[in-house]
Amino acid sequence: MSHPALTAAVAALHAEGRLRVWSLVVTVFGDAVEPRGGRIATARLQALLGRIGVEPGALRTALSRLAADGWLDRERAGRVTAYRLGPRGIAETRPAAARIYAAPAPDPKAWTLGLGPAPAEAVELGGEAWIAPGRRAAGQIAVTGTIAALDAAGRGRACPAEAAAALGAVRAEALALAAAAPGLAAAEAMAARTVLIHRWRRAVLRGQDRPAALLPAGLGDPSPRAAVATAYAALLPASEAWLDSDAEGLAPMPPATPALASRFTGIGAEGN
């Protein structure tokens, strides 16, 4: 029987609707496989995803789809079938890692509220309005000041209800998993880490992540990113031990690269 915190996290994931197994597989490759040589045996992948409620047939279908679309390359050595990221998978996952695993950052002292084309790091407020950290270049229709300037545009526009709900759910789950981490077995920790990063990855790539100063009351201390960072650090030792182990008759994976330790810390570069 799984730990209650893991059971709750898996149930919440499935409650969101039909699970997109192919997306979950991509999460596993970006989070756990790339730092360890980029290759994983199908048996280990199924052992992990089975704890998250993925049936073997659903995994086979997802792997076939990802291989056909260029996300994965299939390899076979004797009776062992394995997969690694293909050209498309590498092109998509490695740049995304910089956004997913960025360190929680203090809020800047100055923000720019502007109109017109938004810079890459801006949060769009609707129409052509945006707000971005720091001072912007001259020539833009913008005003720079403290975060209090945002009140004129409305905090609800900076973090719409959908984004706030998604971030609130991830934050609550991260806090629960961080508290439960000491009581999780190695395989449970790996499953919990996968669910946590999968939900966080989707929030980030959907543009729902926000600087702490732009979050509604109740979501800023710790911020969702800070909560995920804490939970990830708590789950990392046991989850990595599962990847190192030969439990369940699975061959150990290669050692992780040093880049793994840089995640959410800002020390070094994320590059698997």
NORDABEL-V165694 format. One record per residue. N is the residue number from 1. PHI is phi in whole degrees, -180 to 180 (999 if undefined). PSI is psi in radians with two decimals (* if undefined). OMEGA is omega in whole degrees, -180 to 180 (NA if undefined). Layout:
BEGIN
{{N	PHI	PSI	OMEGA} {N	PHI	PSI	OMEGA}}
END
This chain:
BEGIN
{{1	999	2.33	-178} {2	-75	2.76	175} {3	-60	2.47	-179} {4	-55	-0.64	-180} {5	-66	-0.68	177} {6	-69	-0.75	178} {7	-57	-0.78	-180} {8	-65	-0.71	-179} {9	-65	-0.75	179} {10	-66	-0.73	179} {11	-63	-0.71	179} {12	-64	-0.66	178} {13	-63	-0.79	-180} {14	-71	-0.47	-179} {15	-69	-0.28	180} {16	-74	-0.16	-178} {17	129	-3.04	-179} {18	-58	2.19	-176} {19	-70	2.26	176} {20	-88	1.65	-173} {21	-63	-0.65	-180} {22	-60	-0.68	179} {23	-68	-0.67	177} {24	-64	-0.68	177} {25	-62	-0.75	178} {26	-61	-0.69	177} {27	-59	-0.81	-179} {28	-61	-0.75	-179} {29	-64	-0.81	-179} {30	-67	-0.64	-175} {31	-86	-0.80	-170} {32	-113	-0.50	-173} {33	-88	-0.79	-178} {34	-57	-0.74	179} {35	-69	-0.16	-176} {36	-121	0.81	175} {37	92	-0.13	174} {38	79	0.18	-176} {39	-134	2.39	179} {40	-140	2.42	177} {41	-72	2.51	180} {42	-57	-0.64	-178} {43	-63	-0.72	179} {44	-69	-0.70	179} {45	-61	-0.74	178} {46	-68	-0.66	178} {47	-60	-0.66	178} {48	-73	-0.93	-174} {49	-72	-0.42	175} {50	-60	-0.56	177} {51	-73	-0.20	179} {52	-106	0.16	175} {53	88	0.37	179} {54	-96	2.14	179} {55	-78	2.65	-180} {56	-54	-0.72	-180} {57	-64	-0.69	179} {58	-66	-0.65	178} {59	-68	-0.75	179} {60	-59	-0.76	179} {61	-62	-0.77	-179} {62	-65	-0.73	180} {63	-65	-0.71	178} {64	-63	-0.74	179} {65	-64	-0.79	-179} {66	-65	-0.64	177} {67	-68	-0.74	-180} {68	-65	-0.55	-178} {69	-90	0.06	177} {70	85	0.11	178} {71	-77	-0.63	-177} {72	-128	2.67	170} {73	-114	2.38	-179} {74	-95	2.42	178} {75	-130	2.61	178} {76	-138	2.27	177} {77	-132	1.79	-175} {78	65	-2.12	-179} {79	-96	0.04	-177} {80	-98	2.17	174} {81	-104	2.34	-179} {82	-138	2.88	179} {83	-134	2.63	170} {84	-137	2.84	179} {85	-64	2.36	174} {86	-88	-3.08	-178} {87	-55	-0.76	-180} {88	-68	-0.70	180} {89	-61	-0.75	178} {90	-64	-0.77	-178} {91	-63	-0.55	-178} {92	-88	-0.75	-170} {93	-82	-0.65	-175} {94	-67	-0.78	176} {95	-64	-0.62	-180} {96	-65	-0.50	-178} {97	-60	-0.62	-179} {98	-62	-0.60	179} {99	-80	-0.71	-176} {100	-67	-0.76	-173} {101	-103	0.29	177} {102	-61	2.57	-179} {103	-73	2.56	171} {104	-58	2.30	-174} {105	-118	2.52	175} {106	-65	2.61	180} {107	-70	2.40	179} {108	-68	2.76	180} {109	-76	-0.42	-178} {110	-123	2.49	175} {111	-129	2.68	177} {112	-117	2.19	176} {113	-101	2.13	-172} {114	-139	3.01	175} {115	-126	2.59	178} {116	105	-2.84	-179} {117	-57	2.25	-176} {118	-89	2.44	173} {119	-67	2.86	-173} {120	-59	-0.62	-175} {121	-89	0.12	-176} {122	-80	2.74	170} {123	-105	2.14	-178} {124	-80	2.38	-177} {125	-103	-0.03	-177} {126	112	2.55	-174} {127	65	-2.28	177} {128	-107	0.16	-178} {129	-83	2.54	178} {130	-153	2.84	173} {131	-134	2.42	-177} {132	-141	2.62	179} {133	-71	2.56	176} {134	85	-3.08	180} {135	-96	2.40	-179} {136	-94	2.85	-180} {137	-66	2.63	177} {138	-64	2.67	179} {139	104	-0.25	176} {140	-91	2.66	174} {141	-80	1.68	-172} {142	-155	2.78	174} {143	-132	2.38	-178} {144	-111	2.39	178} {145	-170	-2.79	178} {146	-80	3.03	-179} {147	-63	-0.30	178} {148	-60	-0.43	178} {149	-62	-0.40	-179} {150	-65	-0.45	-178} {151	-57	-0.54	180} {152	-66	-0.54	-180} {153	-90	-0.40	179} {154	99	2.08	-180} {155	-61	-0.57	-179} {156	-60	-0.50	179} {157	-78	-0.50	180} {158	-76	-0.52	177} {159	-139	1.47	-178} {160	-57	2.87	-175} {161	-57	-0.69	-179} {162	-63	-0.79	179} {163	-67	-0.72	180} {164	-62	-0.72	180} {165	-65	-0.76	-180} {166	-64	-0.77	-180} {167	-68	-0.65	178} {168	-64	-0.69	179} {169	-67	-0.75	179} {170	-65	-0.74	-179} {171	-61	-0.82	-179} {172	-63	-0.72	180} {173	-66	-0.71	179} {174	-63	-0.75	179} {175	-63	-0.70	180} {176	-67	-0.73	-179} {177	-71	-0.60	177} {178	-63	-0.73	179} {179	-67	-0.58	-177} {180	-84	-0.30	-171} {181	-50	-0.76	-179} {182	-61	-0.40	-179} {183	-98	0.09	-178} {184	-91	2.40	171} {185	-70	2.88	-176} {186	-57	-0.81	-179} {187	-66	-0.64	178} {188	-67	-0.69	179} {189	-62	-0.69	179} {190	-66	-0.70	178} {191	-66	-0.75	180} {192	-64	-0.74	178} {193	-60	-0.72	-179} {194	-65	-0.79	179} {195	-63	-0.78	-179} {196	-59	-0.89	-177} {197	-70	-0.56	178} {198	-62	-0.81	-179} {199	-69	-0.67	179} {200	-68	-0.74	179} {201	-57	-0.78	180} {202	-64	-0.73	180} {203	-62	-0.76	-179} {204	-66	-0.83	-176} {205	-73	-0.31	174} {206	-88	0.05	179} {207	77	0.36	-178} {208	-88	-0.25	179} {209	-67	2.47	-179} {210	-137	2.57	169} {211	-58	2.63	-174} {212	-57	-0.64	-176} {213	-67	-0.32	-179} {214	-97	0.03	-177} {215	-85	2.61	175} {216	-63	2.83	178} {217	-57	2.41	180} {218	97	-0.19	-179} {219	-113	0.05	-171} {220	-101	-0.23	-175} {221	-143	1.71	-4} {222	-76	2.69	176} {223	-67	2.82	176} {224	-54	-0.75	-180} {225	-64	-0.73	179} {226	-65	-0.67	179} {227	-66	-0.73	177} {228	-64	-0.73	179} {229	-60	-0.74	180} {230	-66	-0.78	180} {231	-65	-0.70	-180} {232	-61	-0.79	179} {233	-63	-0.64	-180} {234	-70	-0.60	-178} {235	-86	-0.35	-170} {236	-60	-0.85	-176} {237	-59	-0.84	-179} {238	-70	-0.67	-179} {239	-66	-0.68	177} {240	-67	-0.57	177} {241	-63	-0.60	178} {242	-67	-0.69	178} {243	-68	-0.47	178} {244	-79	-0.35	-167} {245	-87	2.86	173} {246	-108	0.42	178} {247	-61	2.67	179} {248	62	0.36	179} {249	73	0.30	-179} {250	-94	2.46	178} {251	-72	2.38	177} {252	-59	2.61	176} {253	-87	2.79	178} {254	-60	2.74	179} {255	-60	2.65	179} {256	-75	2.61	176} {257	-75	2.78	179} {258	-59	-0.41	-178} {259	-60	-0.44	-180} {260	-59	-0.68	-177} {261	-69	-0.26	-179} {262	-84	-0.17	-176} {263	-64	2.30	180} {264	66	0.10	-178} {265	-105	-0.45	-176} {266	78	0.05	179} {267	-95	2.08	-178} {268	80	-3.03	-177} {269	-115	2.53	175} {270	-78	1.92	178} {271	-157	1.86	-175} {272	-84	*	NA}}
END
